[in-house]
Amino acid sequence: MAPKKKKEAPRQKRAIPNAEIAGAGIVVEQPITNTLQENYMPYAMSVIVSRAIPEIDGFKPAHRKILYTMYKMGLLKGGRSKSARIVGETMKLNPHGDAAIYETMVRLSKGNQTLLHPYVDSKGNFGKAYSRDMAYAASRYTEAKLDAIAEELFRDIDKDTVDFVDNYDNTMKEPTLLPATFPTILVNANLGIAVGMASAICSFNLREVCEATIGILKDPDCDISETIKAPDFPVGGIYLYDEAELRKVIDTGRGSFKIRAKYRYDEKENCLEITEIPPTTTVEAIIDKIIDLSKQGKLREVNDIRDETDLGGLKIAIDLKRRVEPDKLMAKLYRMTPLQDNFSCNFNVLIAGSPRVMGVRELLQEWTAFRRECVRRRVYFDLEKKKARLHLLLGLEKILLDIDKAIRIVRETREEQEVVPNLMIGFGIDKIQADYVAEIKLRHLNREYILARTGEIETLKAEIAEMEEILGSQKKLDKIIIGELKEVMAKYGQDRRTEISYVDEHVYEPEEEQVQSYEVRLFFTAEGYFKKITPQSWRMSQVHKLKEGDFIAQEMDANNDCELLFFTDRQQVYKARCADFADTKASLIGDFIPAKLEMEPGEKCLYMVATKTFEGYMLFFFENGKVAKVGLSAYQTKTNRKKLVGAYSDKSPLVAIDYAPEDKEYLLRTSLDRMLIVNSALIAPKQTKNTQGVAGIKLTKKAVLQSVRPLREAELADEHRYRTKTIPSMGAKIAAEDLASQLTLG
């Protein structure tokens, strides 16, 4: 039996006096502006300047670090390397995780098809930009090298064409920009979301961009829209030409392009094949949307849809039902699905560390200024090298005058460190020249070698003079840039992938649905519930189910293909088709109109009209005694508008609404128990819906119109007492025999 452990004495908690914690319990107020300035603003600037917004060379820092690492690894000319090794080497410049670096490299690759001119020649599964679900393989399974066009990014990078800075741990140098020989900023698309701003640059055809740049170099005021016709996307598609939008993008850098998918029709299989889609969507998004529309009953022409994308490229197959016209269906799909989408442009680029939104013209002008500086620095670098070479050869030329003397000086000098000073004294040359002469091999101290070397002097002098001319002339600088642009066009230019459509051949014209015509009986309650009941159902049961306190306010015979107008207490009318409501039974509560027609919160339905021809009049009676008579045709619209505002006047509270297919008589009653019979034929109709109308009954100072209803036959003991031939009229005091029988509309 194990011995029992002794119980440890409980530890006593030591109270920590407040004096040991500086400022304990003291609440210090800190202005929110200080927090924003000290914490948030540095983060925001870091994201803008060092992460999300591209610079004039067309790259974000992450792109530049990957490409430069691959260049230093010798992957421009050599074979491919494992992607995992490239990612590992890039981490020397980019202090981020391998997953983020690899994902950036994937988007630069040829296999992913994100860029019009990819910079990375990839091998293996790099996913597809047009597919949401087609994921790229892990970096250990794929290989990559720089594509041939990447040579244009690094041309003369070792000739001081761009500035270099230390990496994050000061162990190596990296370029701040890449000296690209063509405007990469416009040739390949670039998207980025920073803090408080974003960038969205679409890609343009390389030939068109280079030609436009050449045009600007020759004439800064040239019309580049004649050269740059439209964007060009790697996935192709069809661009719907819009001159105004293109001009807006060229001038301001903002605007949007409409891009739609390209398709072909297989008549044998009765199938549509989508082969190119807009760059803003994916295959899965298109398929999901078409399936969703089919489930909702909005797309009945499709039998089946499949993703048939394979090694041959993108393909979405849509099987059609019989007698479906493919062009009409595509017009409908363009309107209702992402098969047609907008690319919104926001050409936001970092210029000297500051974000600027620029149009295509201004971007090309900034790029040409950047490229001029690169070429100027390259020429100056070569000039200094040639001047140094010339300086050495001039020293060598002096030795040509007396080779024996040079040999004698070297041979007779006792100490090695005295050789260079003695040569300097003997031939009148400087230390650099003397060092060069002293290092010449003995076998080269012959006339032939020295004459061959000194023969370069005249060539070097001519080259130096030419370089100095280039540095002093912008035209000669531009000529070099133009020559390089023409080389790039010849080597890497390709035909447009995105087709330009100047005429929209697929205009969507919604077909009018065939509405079945049959007789129905309509009911509308005071609380806003609506029922459509067929005559057969009405004959079987005429007992209504209603909410407590509700009652049938209107009841009428109509047809299923008629239109319904619902007037509300906010001077608005909502329109609907009778066929939009399902047939119901009296035993059901019906459709609640404010919810069904999506009325405003608290809005109440007052009156319903059913019509097919929009003939007749609407009569509005107001508390101030005025009556407005408006033709029902005023509420007829050519478009499918669901809501009309200003349906009637709001100058005085409404007492009653009535629809009159033809003129009839109304019984008006005031708050002072006076009544008047008015024939609607006496009221002049108005064209304006919200007219105040005309005076129907004269009111005393404190009286208001209280109720109105159509006059019933034999309702009054003496109708002539209340009838008038002209309006307005005071009416007559209600007779004792009529007073008890009167009910207001309420």
N, C-alpha and C positions, 0 to 999 in steps of 0.2 A: 504494500500500500504506500503510495507516494506521500512523503511528508507534507504537511500543510504549510503553505507559504504564509509568512508573517504579513499581516495587514500593514500596508504603508500608511504612514501618517499623512493626512490630507495636506496638500501644499497650500500655503497661505498666499493669497493674491496680494501683491504689493501695490499699493495705491501710488499712482504716478502724479505727483503734484503738477499743477498747471504751469508752474515755473519752468519745467523741463521741456515743454512744447512751446516754442516761440509763436506768439500770436494765436494760441488756441482759443476757439470760441469767438474770435473777432471776425465779423462779416465785412469784407472789403468790397466796396462798389467798384466795378470796372466798366467803363463805357463800352458799348457794343462796337463803336467805331474803332477802338483800339484792337479789339479781337479780330475784326475784319482786316485791319491793316497788317497786324503782326502774324496772323495765322492763315486767313483765307486768301488774301491777295498774293502772297508768295506761291501758294499752291496753284491758284488760277493762272498766274504768269508762267509757271513751270509747264503747265499743261499746254498753254497756247504756244509758247516759244520752243519747247523741247519735246513735244509729243504729237499734237494733233493736227497742226496746220503745216502744210508743205511750204517749202521755200522755192526760190526762183529756178533752182536746178531740177525741180519736179519731185523732190523727195522729202519725206519726213526723216528725222534722225534715225529711227529704227531701220528704215530701208537703207539709208546711206551706210550704216554700220555693217549691215550684212553684206552688201555688195563690196564694200572696201575690204572686208575680211576675206571674202572669196578671191578678190584681186590679189591680195598679199599672199594667199595660199597657192597662187599660181594656177587657179582654176579658169583663167581666161583662155589659155592655150592648151593646157594639159587635159587629162581624162577626168571623169567624174569622181567625186569623193562622196563618202557616206554623209547623209544629211546630219546625222548626229555629231559627226566630227566638225562640220561647218558651224553648227549651233554652239558647240563647245568653244570653238575659237572665237566666235562672235561675242561670247560672254566676257572676253577680255575688254571689249569696248562697251558692251551693253549690260549694265548691272540688273538684268531682269531674268526671270525664270526661263528655262529652255522651252517650255510650251509656248510662251508668248513669242519668243524669237522664231521658233519653227513655224508658227502660224503666219507670221509676217512673211517668211520666206516662201511659204506655200502660195500666197497671193501674188508673189513676183514670178511664179513659175509658169512655164509653158503648159504644163499639164492641167493646171487649175482654170485656165482661160479667163482670168480676170482682166488681164491687160491686153491691149491691142498689139503691142510689141513687147513680149515678155523678156525679162533680163536674165532669167534663170532657165537653163536647159535641164529639164528634169527627166528622171527615169523612175518609174514606179507609180503607185497610186497617190496622186496629189489632190484627189477630189475634183469637184466641178463647181464653178461659181454659180451655175444655173440650177444646182440641185441642193436642197436643204438637207437631205438625208444621206447623200453620197459623201461619206466622211473620208478624209485623207488618212493614209497609213502612218504609222509611227515613224519617227525619224530614223530609227535603226534599220528600217526596211527599204528606204528610198535613197536615191543618189542624185547628185546635182553638180553642175558646173555653170560658169557664166556663159550666156548665149553670145553669139558673135556680135550682136548689136551693142553689147556692154562695152566693147572696145572703144566705142564713141564716148562713153562716159568717163574713161580714164586716160584718154589720149593726152599725153604731155602732163600728166598729173605730177610727175617728178621734176618738172621744170618750173616750179614755183608759180604755177598758174592760179592756185588757190591757197588760202591760209590753212595752216594746220594748228591744232590745239592739243593739249594733253588729254588723255582719257581720264576716267573717273578716279584712278589711283596713281596717276602721273607716271605710269610705267611705259607708255608708248604714245605715239602721236596719231591723230586721225584728222581727216579733212573736214572743214566746216561746210564746204559745198563740193560738188563734183563738177569738173569743167566740161560738161556735156557739149558736144558739137552741134546739137539740134535742140529745139524747144521741147524737151521731155515733159514740161509742165502741161502742155496741151495735147501731146501725143498719147499719153496714157492717163486713164481716169484716176482720180484721187478723191477719197472721201474722208472726212474727219470731223469729230465732234469735240470741241474744247469746252471751256467754261464761259458761258455767255455768248459764244459765237460758234460757228461751224464753217466747214468748207465742203463744197461739192463741185468738182471739176470734171466735166465729161471729156471723153477722148475724141480727137479729130484725126482725120486721115493724115499720115506722115507727109505724103507728097504735097497735099494742100497746105499744110502748116508751113513746110519749108518754102514753098512758092510764095506764100503770103509774107514770110519773113524776108525773103529776098526782095519782094516788092517794097516793103517798108524800108529796107536798107537803101534801096535805090531812090525811093520817093516816100518820105514820111507821111504824106497826105494821100497815098493811094487808097483805093476802095478795096479793102481785103475781102468784102462780102462776095466779090466776083470770083475769088479763089476758094475761100472757105465756104462751101455750099451748105454743109450740115455736119452734125456730129457723126462719128463712125465708131460703132461698138464692136467688140470682139465676138459677141453672140449674133451679130447681124441684125435682123429685123427690118422693119420699114419705117422710115422717118416721114411724117406728114409735114410737108413743107409749109412753113409759115414765115413769110418775109419779115413781118413786123416783129415777131418774137426773136428771129435770128438777128435782126438789126439791134434789138434791145440787148441781147447777150453780148454781141460784138462791142457795143458801146458802153454797157454798164456792168456786165458780168453777172447780171441777174435775169431770170426768165425761166421758161420751161419748154421742153421739147416733147411732142407726142410721138411715142414709139409704139408700133404694133407688131404682132407676131406675123411670121410668114408661113404660108400653108400651101399644100397641094391636095387635089382631090383625086382619090383612086376610084374611078367609076366602076371598075370590076368588083371591088370589095364594098362599094358604097361607104367609103370611109374618108374622113378628113385626117391628114397627117400634118401636124404642126412641127416644123423643123427649125424654126428660129423664134426666140421669144424676147421681150423687152429685158434690158439689163437690170431692171429694178425688181424683178419677180423671180420665182423659181417654178420648176416643173410641178412640185408638190402643191404649191399654193394655187396654181391654175386648176389642177385636178380636183383639189378639195372644194374650190369655189363652184366648179361645174356640178359636182356631186351634190353639193348643198342646194344649188338652184333646182336641180332635178327633184330632190326630195320635197322642196317647197311647191312644186308644180309650176314653176316659172319657166322651165326648160323641158318641154315634152318631146323635142325633136331628136334627143340623144338616146341611143340604145345602150351603149357601153363606152367606157373610156379607159385607156391603158397607157402606162408608161413603157414605151418600147425603146428607150435610150440604150444604146450598146456602144461597142467600140467604134462603130460607124458614125456616131454622133447623136445629137438630141433628136427624139421623136416622140410625140404624143399622138396616139391613134384614137380617133373619135368615131365610133360606128353610128351611122345615121339610120333613122327609120325610113320607111318607104315614102317616096314622093316628097322628100324634104330637099329644098333647094340649098346647096352648100353655101353659095355666096350670101344668101339672105341669113342663113344660120350664123355665118362668120360675122356679119354685121351686128347681129344680136349679141354674139359672144364678145366682140370688141367692146360693146357698150356695157356689158354686165359683168365681165370678168377681167382679171389682170392681163389678158391677151393684148389689151391696149392700156398703156400706162404713161404717166408723165415723168420725165427726168427734170427735176428742179435744179437749176444752176445757181451756185453761189461761189464765184471765183475769188475766194479769200486766200491770199498768199502772204507769207512773211517777206517783207522787203526791209533789209537792214534791221531785222529784229522786231519790226512793227507790222501788225496785220493790216492788210489793205484789200478792199474789194475792188477788182479791176476788170474792165472789159477785155476782150480778146486783143484788141489793138494795143491797149496800154500794157498788157502782159507781154506782148511781143516786143514792145519798145523797151520794157525793163529787161527782158532777156537779152536783147541786142546790146544794151549797155553793159550787162554782166559779161557777155561773151567778148565784147571789145576789150574789157579789162583783162580777161583771161588771155586773149591773144597778145595784148600789149605786154603782159608780164612774161609770156613765153618768149616773145621776140627779144625782150630786154635780157632775159636769162641767156638765150643763145648768143646775143650780142656780146655780153660780158665774157662768155666762154671763148668766143672767136677773138676778142680783143686780147685775152690772156694768151691764147695760142699765137697770135701775131707777135705779141711782145717777146715770147720765147724764140720765135723764128728770127726775129730781128737781131737778137743776140747771137743766134747761130750763124747768121749771115756775116757778122763781123769776124767770126773765126775763119770763115771761108777765105778771108784775105791772107791769113798766115796760119795754116794748120800746124806747121812745124813749130811755130812759136808756142801754140797752145800745148803741144806735147812736151815741149821743153819746160814750160812753166810747171806742168804737173809732175814731170820727172824730177826736176831740180828742187821742188818744195819738200822740205824735210818732214814737216808734220802735216797730217791729213787735214786738220782743221784750218790750215793755212792755204789750202788749194783754192777754195772759193774766193777768199780775199785777193789772192795773187792774180787769179783770172780777171777779177773785177778791175784791178789796177792795170793789168797788162792790156786789156781790150776796151776798157771804158764802158763796161756793162754793169747792170745792177745785180743784186744778190740773187733774185729769182732767175735771171738769165744765166748767171754763173752756176747756180745749182743745177740747172737743166743741162748745161754743157758738161759739167763735171760728171753727171750720171750717164753720159753717152758711153756705150760700150766701145772698147778699143777697135773692134771690127768695123764699127760704123764711122770711124774717123778717116774716111776716105772722101775724095772729091765727089764721087758719084752720089753717095748718100746725102752729103750736105747740099749738093745742088738740087737733088730731088725734094729735100725738105724746104729749102728756101724758095723753090719754085711755087710753093703754096702761097707765098706772101702776096702776090698780086691778086690771086683769087680771093684770099681773105679780105684784102682791102676793099675789093669790089662788093663782097658780101656784107661787110660792115657798113659800107656807105649805103647799100640798099636797105639794110635794117634800120639805119638811122632815119632814112627817108620814110620808112613805114611808120616808125614811132612818131614822126612829125606830121603824118598825113592820115586823117580819119578815112579818106576814100580808099587808101591802100589797105588799111586795116579791114574795112568792109569788104574789099575784094577778096581777101583771104577767107573771111567768114562765108561769103557767098560761094566760093570754090568748095569749101568743106561741106556746106549744105547740099550742093549739087552732087557731091560724092555720096553723101548719106542717102539722098533720093535715089541715086542709081543703084546703090547696093542693097538698100532695105525697103525701098518704096514698094507698096503693094496696092492692088485695086481695092476699091471701097467694099466693105462687107455689108454695111447698112445701106439698103436701097432707098432712094429718094422718090417719094410719091407726090407729084404736084397737084394731082386731082384725087379727091377721096371717092373711090369707087364703091365703098361699103358704107353707105349712109343708112343708119338704122331707122326703119319706119315701123313702129309698133302696129301690129295687125289688130283690128277691132275684133274682140272676141264675140262670137255668135251667142247672143243672149236668148234663151228660150222664152217665148212669149206665151203667157197663160194668165187667166184671171186670178186675182188674189184680193183678199180683204185686209186692209191696213188698219191698225189700231195704234193710237198714241196716247200715253197717259200723262196726267198732270205732273208726275215726278220725272218724266223723260224716258219712259220705257216704250219700246217699239216692238210690235208683233206683225209678222206677215203670215197670214193663214190662208190656205187654199179653200175653195168653196166646199170640197168634200170633207175636209177636216172640220170646217166650221159647222157643217150640218150634223156631224157626229157629236160634237160637244160645243156648247156655247156658254160654258161657265168659265169665267176668267179667273186666273190666279193673279192677284195683285199684292203689292206690299201694303202693309197696314196704313190706312189713311189715304191711299192712292185711288184714283178713279180714271176711267176712260174719258179723255178730253176730246179726242177726235176719232172718227170712224168713217171709212170711205172705201168704195170699190175702186180698184185700179188694175194695172197690168204689170207683170213681172219686169217688163223692159222699160218702165217709166223711170224718171229721175225724181229724187226726193230733195227738198230744201227744208232745212231746219233753222228757224229764226231764233236767236238767243237774246238774253237780256242785256247783252253788251254791244248791241247794234251790229251784230255779225250774222252771217248766214253760212251754214255748212252744207256742202252738196255731196250727195252720194247716189249710187244707183240702187234701185230696188233689188236688183239681182245680186248685189253684194251681201244681202242678208239672207240667211237660210230660212226655208219654210219652217214654221213652228206650229205649236198647238195652243189653244186657249188655256190649257192647264199648265203652261209654262210661263215664267215671269217675263220672258222676252229679252231683247238687247237693250242695255243701258246706253243711250245715244251719246252723252258726254264722254264716256269712256271709249266707245266704239269709234267715234270720229275725232278722238284726241283733242277735246276742247280744253280751254284754259281752266286752271283750278278754280272751282267755285262758280263757273259759268253754267247758266241754267237755260234749258230749251223751253221756248214759249209756244211755238206753233210749227206745224208741219204742212208742207204743200207737196202734192204728187202731180207730176205733169209730164207730158211727152212733147207737147208742141210749144210750150211757154207762151200760150195765149191767155188773155184775161188780165186782171189787175190785182195788185196787192193794195189793201186799204189799211192805213195806220191811224188810229185815233189817239189823241194826246190829251192830257189833263187840262191844258189851256184852251180846249175847245176846237183846236185845229185838226184838220183831216188831210192826210197825204194820200194821193192816189198815184201809184207807180206801176207802169206796165211790167208784167212778169218777165218780159223779154229783156229787161234791164239786168236780170240776174243770169242770163244765158251767156256762156263763155265758149269761145272756140277751143281753147286749151282745156286740159283736164284739171282745172283749178279746184281745189277742195274747200277753199275758204275765201269768202269775200267780206271785206270790212266796210263800214259805213253803209250798212244795209238799210238803215232808216235814221231819222233825225234823233239827236240826243238833247235837243234844246228844252224839251218838256217831257216829264214821265209818260211812258206809254200806258194806255188804258186797255187797248184791244188791237188784235191783228185779225184780218180776214182776207181770204182769197175769193175773188169774185170772177168766175168765168164770164159772166155777163152782169150788167147793171141790176141792182136790187135795192130794196129799202132796208134801212137800219133804224133801230130804236135807241136813241141816246137819252141818258138820264143823268141829271146833275146832282150834286150833293145837297141842293136846296129843294129837292123833289120837284123838279121841272123836267118835262120830257119833250122830245122833238123827234119826228120821223123825217129822215133825210134819205132821198133817193141818190144813189152813187152817180147817177147820170148828171146831177147838178155840180159834181166836183170835177174840176178840170184836171186831166192827167198831167203829170210832170215827167221829164226825162231823167232828172237827177234822183238817185236813189235816196240820198239823205236830205231831200227837200223838207221844209217845215210845213208844206201844204197850205191849205186855205182855211179860213175860219168857217166852221160848220155850225156851231151854236154859240150864241152870245151869252156871256157869263157875267154875273154881277161881281162885285169886288172880291168877296170872300168865297165865291162858288168855284167848283172844279167839276170837270166831267168825271162822272163816277163809274158808269158802266155803258157798254155798247153791245148790241147783239142784233143779228138779222131779225127783221119783223116776221112774226109768225101769223098765219092766217087766223082771223077772228080772235086775236089775242086781246084786243081792246074793245071796250063798249062803244066808244066813239072815236074812230081813227082820225076823222076830220079835225078833231079838236087839236091834234098834235102835228098835223101835216102842214107843210109849207111849200110854196112854189119857188121861193128864192132862199138862198143862204148868204150870210148867217142870219139866224132867227133866234129869238128868246125861247121859243117853244111855249108850252102851257103848263100851268100847275096841274099836278096829277089829280084826276078826279077820284072821289072816294071809292067808287066801284072798281077803279083800276089799281088803287094803291095796294090793296091786300094781295093782289095776284102777281105783283112784280117781283122778279128775282134778278139779281145782278149776275154778270158773268163771273166776277171775282177773279 
